[in-house]
Amino acid sequence: MKKIYFAGSIRGGRQDADLYGEMIAFLEKRGCRVLTEHVGSSFLQEEGESTMTEEEIFRRDMAWLSDSDMVVAECTTPSHGVGYELGRARDMSKPVHIFYAPDRGRLSAMLAGDDRFVLHPYLSHEELFEALDKVISGNMGQ
Amino acid sequence: MKKIYFAGSIRGGRQDADLYGEMIAFLEKRGCRVLTEHVGSSFLQEEGESTMTEEEIFRRDMAWLSDSDMVVAECTTPSHGVGYELGRARDMSKPVHIFYAPDRGRLSAMLAGDDRFVLHPYLSHEELFEALDKVISGNMGQ
């Protein structure tokens, strides 16, 4: 079973939380295990998780990142945490797939210019899920 | 002369561009060389630099990051690029100092929980520049 680290904005803004939830549900339905399932929860607000210290969240997430087979990130809403995770994932040589809606903002040059990342710009819901399907079927990118 | 990689949001939003410019001017007045001086320019808008490709921007910034003695980041405005740079800087074992205004947003747990980073929350302009002064005088943190 493929273990996926899904990265999406929490404290950077939760406007895409429902979309993260749909992507995570899609990945799970296709037989993947999403380690960071909480990122798509509508109960998780911008304040973030309240029952853990910052250090506990950090250590848990880094352990998951290290344990994952692949990183899938939705990068339309700017987020320090997601950027940090992608930088660390790169240095761990993990396959990284970045999804973003170019009509809602411009992707950082640090992500767009890094040739280790596979970029998936999408202009519709259908386009996003078709690309995500290909990624987990192993038919696209790394 | 201390070489500083200053990290601030570009495509994530330019609302703090003037503050970045003040921090960069302060560092330069104190004898530092700021490699990423353009981050504080009021001419640089959210679209980013237009005369270079994404790959050129990425390669230049990574060369600067690698060449720097220290990273100073202003992390109040969420940014994928800044988060990415901090993740890479950590893996390069660079000293990293993070400034942020907690009354304007909550810092990512990935930054707040990483004990390799030195955090400088500030509630006023004076507090920010006093802390920045201590950082470059070598009286604080790493």
Interface residues (C-beta under 8 A of the other chain):
Chain A: S9 I10 R11 G12 G13 E46 E47 G48 E49 T53 E54 E55 E56 I57 F58 R59 D61 C75 T77 P78 S79 H80 G81 V82 G83 Y84 E85 L86 G87 R88 R90 D91 G105 R106 L107 S108 A109 M110 L111 A112 G113 D114 D115
Chain B: S9 I10 R11 G12 G13 E46 E47 G48 E49 T53 E54 E55 E56 I57 F58 R59 D61 C75 T77 P78 S79 H80 G81 V82 G83 Y84 E85 L86 G87 R88 R90 D91 G105 R106 L107 S108 A109 M110 L111 A112 G113 D114 D115
